[in-house]
């Protein structure tokens, strides 16, 4: 059987060196919080419903409809989502 995702608008931000402060704001954590695993390469621990996952540079961090977080690799994100106007 095939299924189509329901049309749901999500909030997302791509992790990169140019937006570290915005990522912290998005996640509701202080700048340079202990969640930052390493800065070179850029990695951060994200608390999800399934436990802690590591987001790497260029991964997308997504906030779902219930306020939960999860991550997506760039190629999967581009195949799954399109930017809202």
PDB file of N, CA, C and O in Angstrom:
ATOM      1  N   UNK A   1       0.831  -1.175   0.000  1.00  0.00           N
ATOM      2  CA  UNK A   1       0.000   0.000   0.000  1.00  0.00           C
ATOM      3  C   UNK A   1       0.878   1.243   0.000  1.00  0.00           C
ATOM      4  O   UNK A   1       1.970   1.245   0.569  1.00  0.00           O
ATOM      5  N   UNK A   2       0.400   2.277  -0.632  1.00  0.00           N
ATOM      6  CA  UNK A   2       1.126   3.541  -0.677  1.00  0.00           C
ATOM      7  C   UNK A   2       0.383   4.574   0.146  1.00  0.00           C
ATOM      8  O   UNK A   2      -0.845   4.566   0.224  1.00  0.00           O
ATOM      9  N   UNK A   3       1.154   5.467   0.760  1.00  0.00           N
ATOM     10  CA  UNK A   3       0.585   6.540   1.575  1.00  0.00           C
ATOM     11  C   UNK A   3       1.252   7.857   1.215  1.00  0.00           C
ATOM     12  O   UNK A   3       2.435   7.889   0.877  1.00  0.00           O
ATOM     13  N   UNK A   4       0.496   8.938   1.286  1.00  0.00           N
ATOM     14  CA  UNK A   4       1.032  10.278   1.062  1.00  0.00           C
ATOM     15  C   UNK A   4       1.017  11.018   2.390  1.00  0.00           C
ATOM     16  O   UNK A   4       0.058  10.924   3.157  1.00  0.00           O
ATOM     17  N   UNK A   5       2.098  11.759   2.655  1.00  0.00           N
ATOM     18  CA  UNK A   5       2.136  12.566   3.873  1.00  0.00           C
ATOM     19  C   UNK A   5       1.044  13.615   3.837  1.00  0.00           C
ATOM     20  O   UNK A   5       0.779  14.221   2.799  1.00  0.00           O
ATOM     21  N   UNK A   6       0.418  13.819   4.976  1.00  0.00           N
ATOM     22  CA  UNK A   6      -0.555  14.899   5.083  1.00  0.00           C
ATOM     23  C   UNK A   6       0.172  16.224   4.942  1.00  0.00           C
ATOM     24  O   UNK A   6       1.340  16.348   5.311  1.00  0.00           O
ATOM     25  N   UNK A   7      -0.515  17.193   4.417  1.00  0.00           N
ATOM     26  CA  UNK A   7       0.081  18.510   4.244  1.00  0.00           C
ATOM     27  C   UNK A   7       0.197  19.196   5.606  1.00  0.00           C
ATOM     28  O   UNK A   7      -0.794  19.671   6.160  1.00  0.00           O
ATOM     29  N   UNK A   8       1.403  19.239   6.127  1.00  0.00           N
ATOM     30  CA  UNK A   8       1.669  19.824   7.438  1.00  0.00           C
ATOM     31  C   UNK A   8       2.793  20.837   7.287  1.00  0.00           C
ATOM     32  O   UNK A   8       3.806  20.553   6.648  1.00  0.00           O
ATOM     33  N   UNK A   9       2.621  21.999   7.864  1.00  0.00           N
ATOM     34  CA  UNK A   9       3.667  23.016   7.848  1.00  0.00           C
ATOM     35  C   UNK A   9       4.532  22.814   9.088  1.00  0.00           C
ATOM     36  O   UNK A   9       4.026  22.728  10.206  1.00  0.00           O
ATOM     37  N   UNK A  10       5.845  22.740   8.871  1.00  0.00           N
ATOM     38  CA  UNK A  10       6.788  22.552   9.975  1.00  0.00           C
ATOM     39  C   UNK A  10       7.735  23.747  10.027  1.00  0.00           C
ATOM     40  O   UNK A  10       7.859  24.495   9.057  1.00  0.00           O
ATOM     41  N   UNK A  11       8.397  23.918  11.161  1.00  0.00           N
ATOM     42  CA  UNK A  11       9.480  24.890  11.281  1.00  0.00           C
ATOM     43  C   UNK A  11      10.779  24.115  11.161  1.00  0.00           C
ATOM     44  O   UNK A  11      10.912  23.027  11.721  1.00  0.00           O
ATOM     45  N   UNK A  12      11.740  24.671  10.432  1.00  0.00           N
ATOM     46  CA  UNK A  12      13.021  23.989  10.264  1.00  0.00           C
ATOM     47  C   UNK A  12      14.128  25.012  10.083  1.00  0.00           C
ATOM     48  O   UNK A  12      13.898  26.137   9.638  1.00  0.00           O
ATOM     49  N   UNK A  13      15.337  24.594  10.438  1.00  0.00           N
ATOM     50  CA  UNK A  13      16.516  25.426  10.252  1.00  0.00           C
ATOM     51  C   UNK A  13      17.670  24.514   9.877  1.00  0.00           C
ATOM     52  O   UNK A  13      17.807  23.418  10.421  1.00  0.00           O
ATOM     53  N   UNK A  14      18.501  24.969   8.945  1.00  0.00           N
ATOM     54  CA  UNK A  14      19.654  24.169   8.541  1.00  0.00           C
ATOM     55  C   UNK A  14      20.856  24.567   9.379  1.00  0.00           C
ATOM     56  O   UNK A  14      21.158  25.751   9.525  1.00  0.00           O
ATOM     57  N   UNK A  15      21.539  23.572   9.928  1.00  0.00           N
ATOM     58  CA  UNK A  15      22.702  23.801  10.775  1.00  0.00           C
ATOM     59  C   UNK A  15      23.910  24.149   9.917  1.00  0.00           C
ATOM     60  O   UNK A  15      24.346  23.349   9.089  1.00  0.00           O
ATOM     61  N   UNK A  16      24.448  25.350  10.120  1.00  0.00           N
ATOM     62  CA  UNK A  16      25.697  25.737   9.465  1.00  0.00           C
ATOM     63  C   UNK A  16      26.409  26.772  10.321  1.00  0.00           C
ATOM     64  O   UNK A  16      25.826  27.329  11.251  1.00  0.00           O
ATOM     65  N   UNK A  17      27.651  27.022  10.007  1.00  0.00           N
ATOM     66  CA  UNK A  17      28.476  27.922  10.823  1.00  0.00           C
ATOM     67  C   UNK A  17      27.956  29.351  10.846  1.00  0.00           C
ATOM     68  O   UNK A  17      28.255  30.096  11.780  1.00  0.00           O
ATOM     69  N   UNK A  18      27.198  29.745   9.858  1.00  0.00           N
ATOM     70  CA  UNK A  18      26.708  31.110   9.782  1.00  0.00           C
ATOM     71  C   UNK A  18      25.463  31.385  10.606  1.00  0.00           C
ATOM     72  O   UNK A  18      25.035  32.534  10.711  1.00  0.00           O
ATOM     73  N   UNK A  19      24.869  30.343  11.199  1.00  0.00           N
ATOM     74  CA  UNK A  19      23.624  30.578  11.930  1.00  0.00           C
ATOM     75  C   UNK A  19      23.582  29.882  13.292  1.00  0.00           C
ATOM     76  O   UNK A  19      22.510  29.476  13.741  1.00  0.00           O
ATOM     77  N   UNK A  20      24.706  29.741  13.939  1.00  0.00           N
ATOM     78  CA  UNK A  20      24.766  29.062  15.238  1.00  0.00           C
ATOM     79  C   UNK A  20      23.833  29.724  16.250  1.00  0.00           C
ATOM     80  O   UNK A  20      23.112  29.030  16.967  1.00  0.00           O
ATOM     81  N   UNK A  21      23.835  31.048  16.318  1.00  0.00           N
ATOM     82  CA  UNK A  21      22.960  31.749  17.269  1.00  0.00           C
ATOM     83  C   UNK A  21      21.487  31.493  16.948  1.00  0.00           C
ATOM     84  O   UNK A  21      20.677  31.329  17.861  1.00  0.00           O
ATOM     85  N   UNK A  22      21.134  31.458  15.672  1.00  0.00           N
ATOM     86  CA  UNK A  22      19.746  31.200  15.281  1.00  0.00           C
ATOM     87  C   UNK A  22      19.337  29.764  15.606  1.00  0.00           C
ATOM     88  O   UNK A  22      18.193  29.512  15.984  1.00  0.00           O
ATOM     89  N   UNK A  23      20.275  28.823  15.458  1.00  0.00           N
ATOM     90  CA  UNK A  23      19.991  27.428  15.822  1.00  0.00           C
ATOM     91  C   UNK A  23      19.720  27.337  17.320  1.00  0.00           C
ATOM     92  O   UNK A  23      18.780  26.664  17.744  1.00  0.00           O
ATOM     93  N   UNK A  24      20.545  28.014  18.120  1.00  0.00           N
ATOM     94  CA  UNK A  24      20.344  28.019  19.574  1.00  0.00           C
ATOM     95  C   UNK A  24      18.976  28.596  19.926  1.00  0.00           C
ATOM     96  O   UNK A  24      18.266  28.051  20.772  1.00  0.00           O
ATOM     97  N   UNK A  25      18.611  29.691  19.283  1.00  0.00           N
ATOM     98  CA  UNK A  25      17.302  30.311  19.528  1.00  0.00           C
ATOM     99  C   UNK A  25      16.173  29.354  19.123  1.00  0.00           C
ATOM    100  O   UNK A  25      15.188  29.210  19.848  1.00  0.00           O
ATOM    101  N   UNK A  26      16.317  28.711  17.980  1.00  0.00           N
ATOM    102  CA  UNK A  26      15.323  27.762  17.477  1.00  0.00           C
ATOM    103  C   UNK A  26      15.102  26.614  18.467  1.00  0.00           C
ATOM    104  O   UNK A  26      13.972  26.181  18.693  1.00  0.00           O
ATOM    105  N   UNK A  27      16.203  26.131  19.053  1.00  0.00           N
ATOM    106  CA  UNK A  27      16.136  25.014  20.000  1.00  0.00           C
ATOM    107  C   UNK A  27      15.831  25.462  21.426  1.00  0.00           C
ATOM    108  O   UNK A  27      15.548  24.639  22.296  1.00  0.00           O
ATOM    109  N   UNK A  28      15.891  26.783  21.661  1.00  0.00           N
ATOM    110  CA  UNK A  28      15.641  27.291  23.008  1.00  0.00           C
ATOM    111  C   UNK A  28      16.765  26.988  23.979  1.00  0.00           C
ATOM    112  O   UNK A  28      16.527  26.740  25.161  1.00  0.00           O
ATOM    113  N   UNK A  29      18.011  27.011  23.466  1.00  0.00           N
ATOM    114  CA  UNK A  29      19.174  26.767  24.325  1.00  0.00           C
ATOM    115  C   UNK A  29      20.098  27.974  24.273  1.00  0.00           C
ATOM    116  O   UNK A  29      20.080  28.717  23.292  1.00  0.00           O
ATOM    117  N   UNK A  30      20.917  28.189  25.319  1.00  0.00           N
ATOM    118  CA  UNK A  30      21.867  29.303  25.292  1.00  0.00           C
ATOM    119  C   UNK A  30      22.964  29.063  24.255  1.00  0.00           C
ATOM    120  O   UNK A  30      23.275  27.921  23.915  1.00  0.00           O
ATOM    121  N   UNK A  31      23.545  30.160  23.757  1.00  0.00           N
ATOM    122  CA  UNK A  31      24.705  30.018  22.864  1.00  0.00           C
ATOM    123  C   UNK A  31      25.771  29.203  23.572  1.00  0.00           C
ATOM    124  O   UNK A  31      26.002  29.371  24.769  1.00  0.00           O
ATOM    125  N   UNK A  32      26.401  28.342  22.843  1.00  0.00           N
ATOM    126  CA  UNK A  32      27.495  27.507  23.333  1.00  0.00           C
ATOM    127  C   UNK A  32      27.066  26.615  24.494  1.00  0.00           C
ATOM    128  O   UNK A  32      27.856  26.334  25.394  1.00  0.00           O
ATOM    129  N   UNK A  33      25.839  26.183  24.469  1.00  0.00           N
ATOM    130  CA  UNK A  33      25.307  25.231  25.435  1.00  0.00           C
ATOM    131  C   UNK A  33      26.098  23.925  25.347  1.00  0.00           C
ATOM    132  O   UNK A  33      26.751  23.657  24.338  1.00  0.00           O
ATOM    133  N   UNK A  34      26.040  23.121  26.397  1.00  0.00           N
ATOM    134  CA  UNK A  34      26.753  21.845  26.406  1.00  0.00           C
ATOM    135  C   UNK A  34      26.243  20.890  25.333  1.00  0.00           C
ATOM    136  O   UNK A  34      26.870  19.864  25.067  1.00  0.00           O
ATOM    137  N   UNK A  35      25.118  21.218  24.721  1.00  0.00           N
ATOM    138  CA  UNK A  35      24.596  20.381  23.641  1.00  0.00           C
ATOM    139  C   UNK A  35      25.531  20.350  22.438  1.00  0.00           C
ATOM    140  O   UNK A  35      25.516  19.397  21.659  1.00  0.00           O
ATOM    141  N   UNK A  36      26.350  21.402  22.285  1.00  0.00           N
ATOM    142  CA  UNK A  36      27.278  21.430  21.155  1.00  0.00           C
ATOM    143  C   UNK A  36      28.344  20.377  21.384  1.00  0.00           C
ATOM    144  O   UNK A  36      29.159  20.490  22.300  1.00  0.00           O
ATOM    145  N   UNK A  37      28.333  19.369  20.560  1.00  0.00           N
ATOM    146  CA  UNK A  37      29.258  18.250  20.691  1.00  0.00           C
ATOM    147  C   UNK A  37      30.666  18.667  20.264  1.00  0.00           C
ATOM    148  O   UNK A  37      31.619  18.492  21.023  1.00  0.00           O
ATOM    149  N   UNK A  38      30.799  19.207  19.075  1.00  0.00           N
ATOM    150  CA  UNK A  38      32.084  19.714  18.583  1.00  0.00           C
ATOM    151  C   UNK A  38      31.817  20.896  17.671  1.00  0.00           C
ATOM    152  O   UNK A  38      30.729  21.031  17.112  1.00  0.00           O
ATOM    153  N   UNK A  39      32.811  21.742  17.528  1.00  0.00           N
ATOM    154  CA  UNK A  39      32.694  22.875  16.610  1.00  0.00           C
ATOM    155  C   UNK A  39      33.427  22.598  15.299  1.00  0.00           C
ATOM    156  O   UNK A  39      33.191  23.282  14.303  1.00  0.00           O
ATOM    157  N   UNK A  40      34.302  21.614  15.289  1.00  0.00           N
ATOM    158  CA  UNK A  40      35.035  21.292  14.067  1.00  0.00           C
ATOM    159  C   UNK A  40      35.249  19.790  14.011  1.00  0.00           C
ATOM    160  O   UNK A  40      36.222  19.312  14.595  1.00  0.00           O
ATOM    161  N   UNK A  41      34.418  19.029  13.358  1.00  0.00           N
ATOM    162  CA  UNK A  41      33.271  19.475  12.569  1.00  0.00           C
ATOM    163  C   UNK A  41      32.104  19.895  13.465  1.00  0.00           C
ATOM    164  O   UNK A  41      32.010  19.479  14.619  1.00  0.00           O
ATOM    165  N   UNK A  42      31.237  20.709  12.923  1.00  0.00           N
ATOM    166  CA  UNK A  42      30.100  21.254  13.659  1.00  0.00           C
ATOM    167  C   UNK A  42      29.066  20.157  13.920  1.00  0.00           C
ATOM    168  O   UNK A  42      28.510  19.584  12.983  1.00  0.00           O
ATOM    169  N   UNK A  43      28.812  19.869  15.209  1.00  0.00           N
ATOM    170  CA  UNK A  43      27.832  18.844  15.598  1.00  0.00           C
ATOM    171  C   UNK A  43      27.152  19.271  16.885  1.00  0.00           C
ATOM    172  O   UNK A  43      27.773  19.878  17.757  1.00  0.00           O
ATOM    173  N   UNK A  44      25.864  18.949  16.998  1.00  0.00           N
ATOM    174  CA  UNK A  44      25.103  19.279  18.196  1.00  0.00           C
ATOM    175  C   UNK A  44      24.179  18.114  18.553  1.00  0.00           C
ATOM    176  O   UNK A  44      23.629  17.453  17.672  1.00  0.00           O
ATOM    177  N   UNK A  45      24.015  17.871  19.856  1.00  0.00           N
ATOM    178  CA  UNK A  45      23.072  16.866  20.335  1.00  0.00           C
ATOM    179  C   UNK A  45      21.674  17.472  20.341  1.00  0.00           C
ATOM    180  O   UNK A  45      21.474  18.575  20.850  1.00  0.00           O
ATOM    181  N   UNK A  46      20.713  16.757  19.780  1.00  0.00           N
ATOM    182  CA  UNK A  46      19.322  17.194  19.735  1.00  0.00           C
ATOM    183  C   UNK A  46      18.484  16.169  20.497  1.00  0.00           C
ATOM    184  O   UNK A  46      18.561  14.970  20.228  1.00  0.00           O
ATOM    185  N   UNK A  47      17.691  16.646  21.442  1.00  0.00           N
ATOM    186  CA  UNK A  47      16.788  15.754  22.176  1.00  0.00           C
ATOM    187  C   UNK A  47      15.530  15.533  21.338  1.00  0.00           C
ATOM    188  O   UNK A  47      14.819  16.482  21.006  1.00  0.00           O
ATOM    189  N   UNK A  48      15.267  14.277  21.002  1.00  0.00           N
ATOM    190  CA  UNK A  48      14.103  13.917  20.196  1.00  0.00           C
ATOM    191  C   UNK A  48      13.221  12.955  20.985  1.00  0.00           C
ATOM    192  O   UNK A  48      13.572  12.549  22.093  1.00  0.00           O
ATOM    193  N   UNK A  49      12.091  12.600  20.419  1.00  0.00           N
ATOM    194  CA  UNK A  49      11.208  11.629  21.067  1.00  0.00           C
ATOM    195  C   UNK A  49      11.864  10.258  21.181  1.00  0.00           C
ATOM    196  O   UNK A  49      11.502   9.467  22.052  1.00  0.00           O
ATOM    197  N   UNK A  50      12.830   9.973  20.303  1.00  0.00           N
ATOM    198  CA  UNK A  50      13.523   8.687  20.317  1.00  0.00           C
ATOM    199  C   UNK A  50      14.809   8.730  21.125  1.00  0.00           C
ATOM    200  O   UNK A  50      15.534   7.736  21.177  1.00  0.00           O
ATOM    201  N   UNK A  51      15.109   9.860  21.758  1.00  0.00           N
ATOM    202  CA  UNK A  51      16.352  10.009  22.511  1.00  0.00           C
ATOM    203  C   UNK A  51      17.239  11.059  21.869  1.00  0.00           C
ATOM    204  O   UNK A  51      16.782  11.838  21.033  1.00  0.00           O
ATOM    205  N   UNK A  52      18.498  11.082  22.255  1.00  0.00           N
ATOM    206  CA  UNK A  52      19.441  12.069  21.744  1.00  0.00           C
ATOM    207  C   UNK A  52      19.983  11.632  20.390  1.00  0.00           C
ATOM    208  O   UNK A  52      20.451  10.504  20.234  1.00  0.00           O
ATOM    209  N   UNK A  53      19.916  12.533  19.410  1.00  0.00           N
ATOM    210  CA  UNK A  53      20.527  12.290  18.106  1.00  0.00           C
ATOM    211  C   UNK A  53      21.524  13.404  17.838  1.00  0.00           C
ATOM    212  O   UNK A  53      21.428  14.486  18.418  1.00  0.00           O
ATOM    213  N   UNK A  54      22.472  13.139  16.967  1.00  0.00           N
ATOM    214  CA  UNK A  54      23.498  14.122  16.629  1.00  0.00           C
ATOM    215  C   UNK A  54      23.154  14.751  15.287  1.00  0.00           C
ATOM    216  O   UNK A  54      22.981  14.052  14.288  1.00  0.00           O
ATOM    217  N   UNK A  55      23.057  16.077  15.271  1.00  0.00           N
ATOM    218  CA  UNK A  55      22.889  16.809  14.018  1.00  0.00           C
ATOM    219  C   UNK A  55      24.260  17.309  13.592  1.00  0.00           C
ATOM    220  O   UNK A  55      24.984  17.913  14.383  1.00  0.00           O
ATOM    221  N   UNK A  56      24.608  17.057  12.350  1.00  0.00           N
ATOM    222  CA  UNK A  56      25.884  17.492  11.793  1.00  0.00           C
ATOM    223  C   UNK A  56      25.670  18.707  10.906  1.00  0.00           C
ATOM    224  O   UNK A  56      24.544  19.033  10.529  1.00  0.00           O
ATOM    225  N   UNK A  57      26.770  19.369  10.581  1.00  0.00           N
ATOM    226  CA  UNK A  57      26.688  20.547   9.721  1.00  0.00           C
ATOM    227  C   UNK A  57      25.932  20.214   8.439  1.00  0.00           C
ATOM    228  O   UNK A  57      26.175  19.177   7.820  1.00  0.00           O
ATOM    229  N   UNK A  58      25.028  21.085   8.048  1.00  0.00           N
ATOM    230  CA  UNK A  58      24.139  21.032   6.888  1.00  0.00           C
ATOM    231  C   UNK A  58      22.901  20.164   7.093  1.00  0.00           C
ATOM    232  O   UNK A  58      22.013  20.163   6.241  1.00  0.00           O
ATOM    233  N   UNK A  59      22.819  19.419   8.208  1.00  0.00           N
ATOM    234  CA  UNK A  59      21.575  18.714   8.527  1.00  0.00           C
ATOM    235  C   UNK A  59      20.488  19.747   8.816  1.00  0.00           C
ATOM    236  O   UNK A  59      20.777  20.876   9.214  1.00  0.00           O
ATOM    237  N   UNK A  60      19.251  19.348   8.612  1.00  0.00           N
ATOM    238  CA  UNK A  60      18.105  20.176   8.957  1.00  0.00           C
ATOM    239  C   UNK A  60      17.586  19.753  10.315  1.00  0.00           C
ATOM    240  O   UNK A  60      17.479  18.560  10.598  1.00  0.00           O
ATOM    241  N   UNK A  61      17.265  20.719  11.154  1.00  0.00           N
ATOM    242  CA  UNK A  61      16.635  20.472  12.445  1.00  0.00           C
ATOM    243  C   UNK A  61      15.183  20.905  12.288  1.00  0.00           C
ATOM    244  O   UNK A  61      14.899  22.044  11.918  1.00  0.00           O
ATOM    245  N   UNK A  62      14.277  19.991  12.571  1.00  0.00           N
ATOM    246  CA  UNK A  62      12.855  20.205  12.317  1.00  0.00           C
ATOM    247  C   UNK A  62      12.096  20.193  13.638  1.00  0.00           C
ATOM    248  O   UNK A  62      12.323  19.340  14.496  1.00  0.00           O
ATOM    249  N   UNK A  63      11.188  21.159  13.783  1.00  0.00           N
ATOM    250  CA  UNK A  63      10.286  21.169  14.934  1.00  0.00           C
ATOM    251  C   UNK A  63       8.910  20.743  14.424  1.00  0.00           C
ATOM    252  O   UNK A  63       8.316  21.417  13.582  1.00  0.00           O
ATOM    253  N   UNK A  64       8.416  19.634  14.936  1.00  0.00           N
ATOM    254  CA  UNK A  64       7.143  19.083  14.482  1.00  0.00           C
ATOM    255  C   UNK A  64       5.944  19.792  15.081  1.00  0.00           C
ATOM    256  O   UNK A  64       6.085  20.751  15.841  1.00  0.00           O
ATOM    257  N   UNK A  65       4.774  19.310  14.732  1.00  0.00           N
ATOM    258  CA  UNK A  65       3.525  19.957  15.129  1.00  0.00           C
ATOM    259  C   UNK A  65       3.276  19.906  16.632  1.00  0.00           C
ATOM    260  O   UNK A  65       2.514  20.723  17.150  1.00  0.00           O
ATOM    261  N   UNK A  66       3.888  18.982  17.336  1.00  0.00           N
ATOM    262  CA  UNK A  66       3.742  18.880  18.793  1.00  0.00           C
ATOM    263  C   UNK A  66       4.905  19.537  19.531  1.00  0.00           C
ATOM    264  O   UNK A  66       5.007  19.426  20.753  1.00  0.00           O
ATOM    265  N   UNK A  67       5.793  20.231  18.785  1.00  0.00           N
ATOM    266  CA  UNK A  67       6.947  20.869  19.403  1.00  0.00           C
ATOM    267  C   UNK A  67       8.143  19.946  19.545  1.00  0.00           C
ATOM    268  O   UNK A  67       9.160  20.327  20.124  1.00  0.00           O
ATOM    269  N   UNK A  68       8.025  18.737  19.020  1.00  0.00           N
ATOM    270  CA  UNK A  68       9.127  17.783  19.080  1.00  0.00           C
ATOM    271  C   UNK A  68      10.174  18.114  18.010  1.00  0.00           C
ATOM    272  O   UNK A  68       9.863  18.746  17.001  1.00  0.00           O
ATOM    273  N   UNK A  69      11.409  17.682  18.242  1.00  0.00           N
ATOM    274  CA  UNK A  69      12.490  17.927  17.292  1.00  0.00           C
ATOM    275  C   UNK A  69      12.926  16.626  16.649  1.00  0.00           C
ATOM    276  O   UNK A  69      12.870  15.562  17.265  1.00  0.00           O
ATOM    277  N   UNK A  70      13.356  16.723  15.420  1.00  0.00           N
ATOM    278  CA  UNK A  70      14.013  15.616  14.751  1.00  0.00           C
ATOM    279  C   UNK A  70      14.921  16.200  13.685  1.00  0.00           C
ATOM    280  O   UNK A  70      14.858  17.396  13.398  1.00  0.00           O
ATOM    281  N   UNK A  71      15.762  15.368  13.101  1.00  0.00           N
ATOM    282  CA  UNK A  71      16.731  15.846  12.123  1.00  0.00           C
ATOM    283  C   UNK A  71      16.501  15.172  10.780  1.00  0.00           C
ATOM    284  O   UNK A  71      15.849  14.132  10.686  1.00  0.00           O
ATOM    285  N   UNK A  72      17.050  15.790   9.754  1.00  0.00           N
ATOM    286  CA  UNK A  72      16.959  15.238   8.409  1.00  0.00           C
ATOM    287  C   UNK A  72      18.228  15.595   7.652  1.00  0.00           C
ATOM    288  O   UNK A  72      18.730  16.714   7.753  1.00  0.00           O
ATOM    289  N   UNK A  73      18.736  14.646   6.902  1.00  0.00           N
ATOM    290  CA  UNK A  73      19.860  14.929   6.014  1.00  0.00           C
ATOM    291  C   UNK A  73      19.357  15.828   4.883  1.00  0.00           C
ATOM    292  O   UNK A  73      18.187  15.760   4.508  1.00  0.00           O
ATOM    293  N   UNK A  74      20.248  16.675   4.336  1.00  0.00           N
ATOM    294  CA  UNK A  74      19.814  17.649   3.324  1.00  0.00           C
ATOM    295  C   UNK A  74      19.089  17.044   2.122  1.00  0.00           C
ATOM    296  O   UNK A  74      18.089  17.604   1.673  1.00  0.00           O
ATOM    297  N   UNK A  75      19.563  15.924   1.595  1.00  0.00           N
ATOM    298  CA  UNK A  75      18.929  15.352   0.405  1.00  0.00           C
ATOM    299  C   UNK A  75      17.515  14.848   0.703  1.00  0.00           C
ATOM    300  O   UNK A  75      16.614  15.011  -0.121  1.00  0.00           O
ATOM    301  N   UNK A  76      17.317  14.245   1.862  1.00  0.00           N
ATOM    302  CA  UNK A  76      15.988  13.770   2.248  1.00  0.00           C
ATOM    303  C   UNK A  76      15.058  14.952   2.508  1.00  0.00           C
ATOM    304  O   UNK A  76      13.888  14.916   2.127  1.00  0.00           O
ATOM    305  N   UNK A  77      15.571  15.999   3.153  1.00  0.00           N
ATOM    306  CA  UNK A  77      14.763  17.189   3.427  1.00  0.00           C
ATOM    307  C   UNK A  77      14.265  17.796   2.119  1.00  0.00           C
ATOM    308  O   UNK A  77      13.090  18.144   1.997  1.00  0.00           O
ATOM    309  N   UNK A  78      15.160  17.921   1.147  1.00  0.00           N
ATOM    310  CA  UNK A  78      14.786  18.527  -0.137  1.00  0.00           C
ATOM    311  C   UNK A  78      13.742  17.685  -0.874  1.00  0.00           C
ATOM    312  O   UNK A  78      12.898  18.236  -1.581  1.00  0.00           O
ATOM    313  N   UNK A  79      13.787  16.368  -0.718  1.00  0.00           N
ATOM    314  CA  UNK A  79      12.806  15.491  -1.365  1.00  0.00           C
ATOM    315  C   UNK A  79      11.451  15.520  -0.657  1.00  0.00           C
ATOM    316  O   UNK A  79      10.418  15.253  -1.272  1.00  0.00           O
ATOM    317  N   UNK A  80      11.462  15.844   0.632  1.00  0.00           N
ATOM    318  CA  UNK A  80      10.258  15.739   1.454  1.00  0.00           C
ATOM    319  C   UNK A  80       9.513  17.057   1.626  1.00  0.00           C
ATOM    320  O   UNK A  80       8.284  17.069   1.701  1.00  0.00           O
ATOM    321  N   UNK A  81      10.246  18.167   1.690  1.00  0.00           N
ATOM    322  CA  UNK A  81       9.637  19.457   2.023  1.00  0.00           C
ATOM    323  C   UNK A  81       9.888  20.484   0.933  1.00  0.00           C
ATOM    324  O   UNK A  81      10.877  20.410   0.205  1.00  0.00           O
ATOM    325  N   UNK A  82       8.985  21.435   0.834  1.00  0.00           N
ATOM    326  CA  UNK A  82       9.226  22.600  -0.013  1.00  0.00           C
ATOM    327  C   UNK A  82       8.940  23.826   0.825  1.00  0.00           C
ATOM    328  O   UNK A  82       8.083  23.795   1.709  1.00  0.00           O
ATOM    329  N   UNK A  83       9.652  24.903   0.554  1.00  0.00           N
ATOM    330  CA  UNK A  83       9.539  26.124   1.346  1.00  0.00           C
ATOM    331  C   UNK A  83       8.158  26.745   1.179  1.00  0.00           C
ATOM    332  O   UNK A  83       7.645  26.862   0.066  1.00  0.00           O
ATOM    333  N   UNK A  84       7.566  27.141   2.305  1.00  0.00           N
ATOM    334  CA  UNK A  84       6.278  27.840   2.312  1.00  0.00           C
ATOM    335  C   UNK A  84       6.498  29.294   1.935  1.00  0.00           C
ATOM    336  O   UNK A  84       7.527  29.880   2.271  1.00  0.00           O
ATOM    337  N   UNK A  85       5.549  29.864   1.249  1.00  0.00           N
ATOM    338  CA  UNK A  85       5.638  31.293   0.905  1.00  0.00           C
ATOM    339  C   UNK A  85       5.164  32.154   2.044  1.00  0.00           C
ATOM    340  O   UNK A  85       5.168  33.380   1.934  1.00  0.00           O
TER     341      UNK A  85
END
